[in-house]
Every structure is written in structure tokens, then in C-alpha cells.
Amino acid sequence: MLVIDAMNVIGCRPDGWWADRDGALIRLVEDIGDAGVPALVVADGSPVPGLPAGAHGIVDLAYASRRGPNAADERIADEVAAMADPSSATVVTSDRDLARRVRRHGAVVVGARTFRNRLDRRLE
């Protein structure tokens, strides 16, 4: 299973995402689905209007269960730890602490920029 730290992927390129964080998350979920990549996307913050937690085609969206620093990272680490086979997970993040935590469970880690570049190539 592919588990994506949404803000790491959104923030890996300076395309103006900070001016429309909600729109950036919507675009990321759409891009992942359009590329045909089944994934769990985990986002920080309150749910985006029109983009509730749950299934969006082949993309499952989850929001951090609490507010504050590293909230999505905690949710991702918990999701991986709860998997029947955490070694089947690939976690997309650029956060070193999160990468260390999920690797302890056997997950593979891919950097956010690497993933974004691969996603963009699939969308071409």
C-alpha cells in the first residue's frame, strides 16, 4: 500500500500552493487518481470543503486525527503500524523522523520530490 504525506508532496515544489492550500490538496488527490495510483493520502488540518475523508476513486483520504505539529506524521505512523504486513507499505515523505519510524516496521520510504516527479511523468 502506498501511504502519502500530503503536505510533504504539496510543499516539494514552489508552485504557489501556499496561496490555496485547499486547492493544492484537491489537485494532489485528483492527480494521484488520474495517474491510476491507488493510495492512502494523509493530510493535516481540518477537512477541505467538498473533499471529505474517505474514498475518492482509488485514492483514500484521511485527515490527521489531531491538530498541531506532526499530526499527519503521527497518523501515518499509526496506519503503518496497524497494517497486517507493514513491510508491504511504501510511505512517501521527506520527514526524517517519520521515515525512521515507519522503516522500523519494515516500510519502504520514497522522498516527496521523487514521488512528485514520478507522478508528473505518469500524467504527461
N, C-alpha and C positions, 0 to 999 in steps of 0.2 A: 504494500500500500504506500502511496505517495502522500506525505503529510507536509503541508506548505505553511511556513511562517509568512503570512500575507504582507505584513509591513516591511519585512526584510526584502521581499521581492519588489514590492511597490517602490521602496526607497532606494533601490540599487541603481537607478538612473534618474538624472535630473530633468524630468520632462514636465515639471510644473505640478506634480501630484499634490504638493502641499497646499495648493490653492483650492483643491477639490478632493479631499480625502475619500469622501463617499463615492464619488465618481471613479476614483482610482481603484477602489475595491470592486466596484461593479465591473469595470473593464477587465480587471485581473480574472475574476470568476468567468466572465464571458470568453476571454482569450483561452483560458485553460480548457473550457468546454469545447470551444471551436477547434482547438488543436487535437481534440479527441483524447485528452489525458485524464483518466479517472483519478481523482484526488480528494483529500480532505484538506480544505483551506481553513486555517485558524486565524481569526482577526482580533485585534484589540478593539476596545471601545464598545459603545452601545450599538445595537443593530442598526444598520443603514435602512432608512425608509425604502420599502419596495424590495429589500434583499434580506429576508428573514433567514434565520438559521434553518438548516435542513438541506434537502436535496434540490439541486438546480441542474437537472440533467445528470450528467456523470460526475458532477462536482458536488461534494457535500461541504457545506459551510457551517462552521462553528465559531461562536464568539467566545472570547475569554470569559471565564465564569466569575471573574472579579475585575476590579479596576486597578490601575496602578502599574508601576514598573514591572516588566517581565510577566505580565498577566498571561499573554498568549503563549509565552515560552513555557510557563507552568502547565498550561492546558495541553500543549503539545507533548511535554514530557510525561504527563499523566496518561494521555491517549496511547503513547507508545508503550509505556509500562504495563498498561492493561491489555494489550494485544495478546492473543494466544501464542503468536510467534513474532515477537518484536524484531527478530532478525530479518523478517520479510519487509520491514518498513524502510523507506528512503525518506529522510527528512531534509527539506530544503530550508536552510537557514544560514545566516552569516554570523550568528551569535555563538561565540566560542563556548560559553558555559552550557548553553542548550545542546550544542554539538557533543560536548563531553558527556552530558547526562544521558542522551539517547544512545550514544555509542556504547555506554556501559550495558545497555540492554541488547546490544547486537545490531542496532540500526545502522544503516549507511547514511552518510551526510553528504549533501551536494550544496555548494555555495549558491546564494541567491542570484548573483550575477550570471553564473554558469547556467543555472536553470532558465533565467530570463532570456539569455542568448539562444538556448536550445528551443525554447518556446517560440521566440520570434522567427527562427528558421522554419519551424513547423507551420507557422501561419503565413509564410510567404507564398 
